[in-house]
Amino acid sequence: MNVNDWSFLLVIATILLTPGPTNTLLASSGISQGLRRSAPLLSFECLGYVCATSIWGLVLNTTMHDYPFVINIIKVVSGLYIGKLGLRLWYQAGRDPLQELLVSVRPLELFIATLLNPKAVIFAMALFPVQTWLSVSNYAGVMGRFVLLVASIGGLWIVFGSLLIGGRVRWLQPQVFQRLAALTLWGFAAWLLINGIFF
């Protein structure tokens, strides 16, 4: 696929729209902090994805043939971290989301969760055009479009969370969503741990 063919962004957009560790945290921040206070998190999400996809794209392709166990270690570490975030969200869901004492999503947490997000591997190794890594101009062009897409879809997840706190989605209360979000994170964590240990 050529770097000028933007069709790969449609597939990436579909994957970004699906629930995952980063999206779960963005929606939870929308619940606990609202749209305006959560918006700065988008820069940390973008930075996390840029770092992750760059690392996977430039390093993993050369190391996984000689050191295949590195992938398993990364999966286990990612699974443990994402599981810990799920535990924190589950505990947070028991609180009144209107209280000022509610634990909010920290920028560094979001950055690390995005850095460890399995989606970054798919983007870098399967969806980005191969030419992305061949020149600075190709890299800049692909990453620029990718970052715009990440920020836009991340913003939608924050809006979704802020709608929950406003009571506009009556069938899904914030506490219920956060419990479901925690279960989603645990599902990702379990998948990563199983793949890292047994495969």
C-alpha positions as CSV (number, residue, x, y, z in Angstrom):
1,M,0.0,0.0,0.0
2,N,1.3,3.4,-0.9
3,V,1.6,6.3,1.6
4,N,-0.6,8.4,-0.7
5,D,-3.4,5.9,-0.5
6,W,-5.5,7.0,2.5
7,S,-7.6,3.9,2.6
8,F,-5.6,2.4,5.4
9,L,-6.9,5.2,7.6
10,L,-10.4,3.8,7.3
11,V,-9.3,0.5,8.8
12,I,-7.4,2.3,11.5
13,A,-10.5,4.4,12.3
14,T,-12.6,1.3,12.7
15,I,-10.1,-0.2,15.1
16,L,-9.7,3.0,17.0
17,L,-13.5,3.2,17.5
18,T,-13.6,-0.2,19.2
19,P,-13.5,-0.3,23.0
20,G,-10.0,-0.8,24.3
21,P,-7.7,0.3,27.2
22,T,-7.1,3.9,25.9
23,N,-10.7,4.5,24.9
24,T,-12.0,3.1,28.2
25,L,-9.8,5.5,30.1
26,L,-10.8,8.5,27.9
27,A,-14.5,7.8,28.4
28,S,-13.9,7.3,32.2
29,S,-12.2,10.7,32.3
30,G,-15.2,12.2,30.5
31,I,-17.4,10.8,33.2
32,S,-15.3,12.0,36.1
33,Q,-14.0,15.3,34.8
34,G,-16.2,16.3,31.9
35,L,-15.2,17.3,28.3
36,R,-13.2,20.4,29.0
37,R,-11.0,19.1,31.7
38,S,-10.4,15.8,29.9
39,A,-9.5,17.3,26.5
40,P,-5.8,17.8,27.4
41,L,-5.5,14.0,27.7
42,L,-5.8,13.7,23.9
43,S,-2.2,15.0,23.5
44,F,-1.0,12.2,25.8
45,E,-2.9,9.7,23.8
46,C,-1.4,11.0,20.5
47,L,2.1,11.0,22.0
48,G,1.6,7.4,23.3
49,Y,0.4,6.1,19.9
50,V,3.2,7.9,18.0
51,C,5.9,6.5,20.3
52,A,4.4,3.0,20.3
53,T,3.9,2.7,16.6
54,S,7.3,4.2,15.9
55,I,9.0,1.7,18.3
56,W,7.0,-1.3,16.9
57,G,7.6,-0.2,13.3
58,L,11.3,0.5,13.5
59,V,12.6,-1.9,16.2
60,L,10.3,-4.9,16.4
61,N,10.6,-5.9,12.8
62,T,14.4,-6.4,13.3
63,T,14.4,-8.0,16.7
64,M,11.5,-10.4,16.6
65,H,13.3,-12.9,14.3
66,D,16.3,-13.1,16.6
67,Y,14.5,-12.6,20.0
68,P,10.9,-13.8,19.7
69,F,10.5,-14.0,23.5
70,V,10.7,-10.2,23.7
71,I,7.1,-10.0,22.3
72,N,5.9,-12.4,25.1
73,I,7.5,-10.2,27.8
74,I,5.9,-7.1,26.4
75,K,2.5,-8.8,26.3
76,V,2.8,-9.9,29.9
77,V,3.9,-6.5,31.1
78,S,1.1,-4.8,29.2
79,G,-1.4,-7.3,30.6
80,L,-0.4,-6.7,34.2
81,Y,-0.5,-2.9,33.7
82,I,-3.9,-2.9,32.0
83,G,-5.3,-5.2,34.7
84,K,-4.1,-2.8,37.4
85,L,-5.9,0.0,35.6
86,G,-9.1,-2.1,35.5
87,L,-8.9,-2.6,39.2
88,R,-8.6,1.1,39.8
89,L,-11.6,1.8,37.5
90,W,-13.7,-0.9,39.4
91,Y,-12.9,0.8,42.7
92,Q,-13.6,4.2,41.3
93,A,-17.0,3.1,40.0
94,G,-18.2,2.7,43.6
95,R,-17.9,6.4,44.3
96,D,-20.2,9.2,43.4
97,P,-18.9,10.6,40.1
98,L,-19.9,14.1,41.1
99,Q,-17.6,14.1,44.2
100,E,-14.5,16.2,43.9
101,L,-12.6,13.3,45.5
102,L,-13.2,11.0,42.6
103,V,-9.9,9.7,41.2
104,S,-9.4,11.1,37.7
105,V,-7.4,9.5,34.9
106,R,-3.9,10.8,35.1
107,P,-2.1,11.9,31.9
108,L,0.9,9.6,32.6
109,E,-1.5,6.6,33.1
110,L,-3.2,7.3,29.8
111,F,0.2,7.7,28.0
112,I,1.5,4.4,29.4
113,A,-1.8,2.5,28.7
114,T,-1.6,3.8,25.1
115,L,2.0,2.9,24.8
116,L,1.2,-0.6,25.8
117,N,-2.0,-0.8,23.8
118,P,-2.0,-3.9,21.5
119,K,-3.7,-1.8,18.7
120,A,-0.4,0.0,18.2
121,V,1.3,-3.2,17.1
122,I,-1.5,-3.8,14.5
123,F,-1.2,-0.3,13.2
124,A,2.6,-0.3,12.9
125,M,3.1,-3.8,11.6
126,A,0.0,-4.5,9.5
127,L,-1.8,-1.3,8.5
128,F,0.7,1.4,8.0
129,P,2.2,1.4,4.5
130,V,5.6,-0.2,4.4
131,Q,7.0,3.0,2.9
132,T,6.2,4.8,6.1
133,W,9.5,3.7,7.6
134,L,11.6,4.4,4.5
135,S,11.9,8.2,4.7
136,V,11.3,11.1,7.0
137,S,8.8,12.7,4.7
138,N,6.8,9.5,4.4
139,Y,6.9,9.0,8.2
140,A,5.8,12.6,8.8
141,G,2.9,12.4,6.3
142,V,1.5,9.1,7.7
143,M,2.0,10.1,11.3
144,G,0.3,13.5,10.8
145,R,-2.8,11.9,9.4
146,F,-2.7,9.2,12.0
147,V,-2.5,11.8,14.9
148,L,-5.5,13.7,13.5
149,L,-7.5,10.5,13.4
150,V,-6.4,9.5,16.9
151,A,-7.3,12.9,18.4
152,S,-10.7,13.0,16.7
153,I,-11.8,9.5,17.8
154,G,-10.3,10.0,21.3
155,G,-12.4,13.2,21.5
156,L,-15.5,11.2,20.7
157,W,-14.8,8.8,23.6
158,I,-14.5,11.7,26.0
159,V,-17.8,13.2,24.7
160,F,-19.4,9.8,25.2
161,G,-18.2,9.8,28.8
162,S,-19.3,13.3,29.4
163,L,-22.8,12.5,28.0
164,L,-23.0,9.7,30.6
165,I,-22.4,12.0,33.5
166,G,-24.9,14.5,32.1
167,G,-27.6,11.8,32.2
168,R,-28.2,12.0,28.5
169,V,-27.8,8.3,28.0
170,R,-30.4,7.2,30.6
171,W,-30.0,3.5,30.0
172,L,-26.3,3.5,30.9
173,Q,-25.4,5.1,34.2
174,P,-21.8,6.2,34.8
175,Q,-21.2,3.6,37.5
176,V,-22.4,0.8,35.2
177,F,-20.2,2.1,32.4
178,Q,-17.2,2.2,34.6
179,R,-17.8,-1.4,35.8
180,L,-18.2,-2.5,32.2
181,A,-15.0,-0.5,31.4
182,A,-13.1,-2.3,34.1
183,L,-14.3,-5.7,32.8
184,T,-13.2,-4.7,29.3
185,L,-9.8,-3.8,30.6
186,W,-9.5,-7.1,32.4
187,G,-10.6,-8.9,29.2
188,F,-7.7,-7.2,27.4
189,A,-5.3,-8.0,30.2
190,A,-6.3,-11.6,30.3
191,W,-5.9,-11.9,26.5
192,L,-2.4,-10.4,26.7
193,L,-1.3,-12.5,29.6
194,I,-2.6,-15.8,28.0
195,N,-0.9,-14.9,24.7
196,G,2.3,-13.8,26.4
197,I,2.6,-16.9,28.6
198,F,1.3,-19.7,26.4
199,F,1.9,-18.6,22.8
